[in-house]
Amino acid sequence: MTELSRTELPRTDPARAALRWTLHSLWAGSLVVPLVAVLREPTATRWLGGLGLVLLAAACVVAVRSGTFWVLGAAALVSIPLVAPVGPAGLHPWAWVGGVAAGFAPLLLTGVWRWAAAVAGVALAGVVGFAVGGMPATHLLIAASVAATVIAMAGLPTWYAGLLEQARAGREARAALAVSEERLRFARDVHDLLGHRLTVIALKAELAGRLAGTDPQRAAAEAFEAQRLASSALSEVRAAVDGYRAVDLAEQLAAVRGVLREAGIRCTVPDSGGLTGDSATQLALAVREACTNVLRHSRATWCIIDLAERDGEVLMTVTNDGVAPDAPERGGNGLRGLGERLAAHGGRISGERSAGTFTLRVVVLA
């Protein structure tokens, strides 16, 4: 796996686009001197030199986009007899080509091969310089300088793109971990509620079965007790589920702000306005789902949450930037599920994407 493929980001990502433009600019700038040498070649070999440069340019594009160094390395070797002999001797055209190949090697290869290929590219430039009757030391100096420039100018964007990818992976993992922890907490609560009760119910039912033939009256009492315990357990489970669903709006707004800020997203949240009851619960669930949507389906740098009450309804809007052009207008399954829950309580949701931003509108009855 190459260095670039490890830091592969969506093509719409600004960091990835900046990295690509940096690499393209570097190889294009490095081929200026060989191009001048080819244009100043008085003989018909200029066409061979031009063919070599076209081959190199195409190989650089493929190497940058695919992260494959060997395409560029092979093109550099093929270009030796085409580019090296052309132009004035003082321009040393193939030294620049060898420098480009040597500079790209640490960016497109891994392990010891990256530096071995870089050193080989510089050394080959010296060999080519000697073969064409030039000064090997000059070729080595030019190739080493070009390689160092490419590594210095492209290495930082590559490293930065890798950090961004790691940060996004960590953000998604943190969101998934929070969901898993909440599910485990709820599972523990249900287990604590039902474990003891179901054990007692099973014992009561077994005892009632044994007493049915010898002491019907006591068997009936035990059966009645098992039924009472079952009804009590059902009530407790329902209460637990209601408590699980009844999320405090103010606490949820504060939690969302904290999570988004930890993910590097500037977040502005309003005061809950003293909302209580079912409307506050539905809005709390909505803002939690909206936060998950921002973390998983955007590359947001800011998020604004607003609340407004009018005409017997409460409107909450969640707006964020960093929306991909191909993102679905209505969001994912989470938002569809949220819309179905809100519809059961007389609410509704809608989404709007505009100029790289996404706005989620949630309306509930006040």
Secondary structure, DSSP 8 states (H G I E B T S, - for coil): --HHHHT---TT-HHHHHHHHHHHHHHHHHTHHHHHHHHT--STHHHHHHHHHHHHHHHHHHHHHH--HHHHHHHHHHTHHHHTTSS-GGG-HHHHHHHHHHHHHHHH--THHHHHHHHHHHHHHHHHHHHTTS-HHHHHHHHHHHHHHHHHHHHHHHHHHHHHHHHHHHHHHHHHHHHHHHHHHHHHHHHHHHHHHHHHHHHHHHHHHHHTTT-HHHHHHHHHHHHHHHHHHHHHHHHHHHHHH---HHHHHHHHHHHHHHTT-EEE----TT--HHHHHHHHHHHHHHHHHHHHH---SEEEEEEEEETTEEEEEEEES---TTS-TT--HHHHHHHHHHHHTT-EEEEEEETTEEEEEEEEE-
